[in-house]
Amino acid sequence: EFVGSSIASNDRGDFLTEGLLPGKYAIVQYANEGNELRLETRGFDVVDQDVQDLTIKLAKGASILGSVVFESDDKVARSKLGQLQLRGYVAIGPGYANSVSSMIAADGSFRFTGLQNGTVNISLTEKNMPFPPKGFAIARIEREGAVVPRLEVKDGETVTGVKIFISYGSATLRGVINIENGSLPPNAR
């Protein structure tokens, strides 16, 4: 289950959260754009008493610097690029990932920082939303001119020469589904 408890520390690094039930917990970092640190401490157990002196460690993560190439002449769609953001995800355990985001700058540049060591999956979303924007899609990702499905990063590494090609489509699909040899199952979509 997900516990919606956030932890903030004071300027000395002290923190406190209360009301936890016995169980296994994973700590997830809400990264700010430009934060080069990533979470190193991942989890802890609450058994039958308070947990004291838990140390949460941060380490310098990897960075990806690149640019977005828009593969459309549609001026209206191009004007919407500033409302979109890129998200990078590195799976770090069952059910959770290190996630970073970057707005697309006016010049098309983006920057991911604080990435966990591993394979980075990149998606395009609406600003501050997890959903893909209507009509926009990542067509391909290139590193140093070679097409790659994902990017591999290592702690402290800065990956450059990345281009993310975005396409835009405005076509609409309409149709009719004909059921042959039977009927549509209940609650089918």
N, C-alpha and C positions, 0 to 999 in steps of 0.2 A: 504494500500500500504506500501511497504518497502522503507524507506529513507536511502540511503547508506551513512549516515553521521556518522562519528566516532568522539567521544569526548575524549580528553586526558586532564588530569589536570596537573598543575605544582606541585612543591613540597609543596605548601601551600594548594592544593586542589582546586584552582580556575580553572574554565573551561569556554569555550565560544564556541558556535556553532551558525552559522548564516544561513539565507536564508530559514527558516522554514515557511511553509504556515499554515494558520489556520487549526486546526484539533486536534485530540487526538493522543498523542504520548506515546509509551512505550519504556523504556530504557532497552537494553539488554547488559549484561556483557559478554565480551570476556575473559573467565577465562584462566589463565595460569596454567599449571600443577604445583601443589604444593601450589597454592594460596588458603588459607583456608577461605577467605572472600567471601561472596555472596552478591548480590545486594538486598537491602531491599526496596528502593524506586522503584516503578514500572512505574508510568506514570504521565503525566501532559497534560494540554490542552493549546493550543495557540488559543486565541479568536480573538482579534482585536488590540493587542499591544504586545510589548516585554514582555517576562517572566523574572522577576528579582528575585534574591535571591533564586533560586531553590536549595534545599539541597538534595544531593544524599547520602543516608546512606548505609553503608556496615555493615554486621554483620557476626559473625563466623558461618559458615555453617557446615553441617554434613560431615563426611568422611567415606569412605568404603575402607578397606584394605583387600586384598585377593590374590589369586593365580589362574593362568590358568592351567588347566590340559588338555594336548593334547591327544586325544583318537585315535592315529594312530601311526603305526610304520614307516610311510613314512618319511624317513630322509630328502628328498628334501622339502617336505611340512613343516616339523618341522623347517628347516632352515629359512623359510619365516615368522615364528612367530614374529621375531624382526622387521618386516616391517609392522606389523598390530597394531592397537590400539583399545582400548575399549572406547565406549562413553556411558555416563550416562545422561539421560534426566528426568527432573521433570517438568511436565506441570504446569505453573503458571498463565495461562490465555488463552483465546481463541487465537490460532494462534502463541503463543510463549512459550518457555520453558527455564528453567535453564539447561544449557548443560555443561558438563565437559568431559575431555578426559584423557586417560592415555595410554602411550606406555606399551607394555608387556616387562618387563625386561628379561634379559637372564635367570634368575632363575625362570621365570614364574610369578613373582609378579606384581601386579598393585596397583594403589592408586588413588581414586577419592577424591577430597577435595572441599570445598566451595559449597556443595550441598544445595539446597533449601529444606525446610521441606516438606515431601510428599512421593509419590511413585516413585521409580527410575526404569526406563526401561533401559535395557542395550543392546547395539548392538555392533557388531564387524565390523570394517571398515578398509579400507586401510589407511595408514599413511596420515594425512592431507586431507583426502577425505571423503565425506559422504556415499560412496558406499560400499556395502559388498564385500569382496574379493572373487574371483572365487574359488569355491570348499570348502571354509571354512564356518562353521556355528556354532552357539552356540547350543549345544545339550541340556544342562540343567544348572541351577544355583542352588547351594546348600549353605545353611547357617547353620553352626553347624551340617552338615550331613543331613539336611532335604531339600528336593527339594522345591524350591519356584519359582513362575513365575516372581516375581518382589521383590524388597527390599523396605521396609518402613524405612525412616530415619526422625530424629527430629533434630532441630537446635542444633549445638554443639556436637552431638552424634558421637562417633566413632564406626562403625560397623566392627567387625572382624569375622574371621572364614568363609569367603566367598570363594567358589570355583566356577569357571566358566569352564565348560567342553566344549572343542572345538573339533568338528569332522571335518574330511576332506574326500571329495569324489572326484573321478576323472572320474566317469562314464559319458558317452555322450549319449544323447537321440536323436535319429533320427527317423523320421517316415513320414507318409503321412496322410493328412486329406482328408477323402472322404465325400463329401456332398451328402446326400440322400434326395429325395423329394424336390428338389429346387436347387437354386444356391447360391453361396457365396454372402452375402450382399456387396455392394460397400464399399471400404476402410476398409474391415474387416482384422484383423490380427489374 
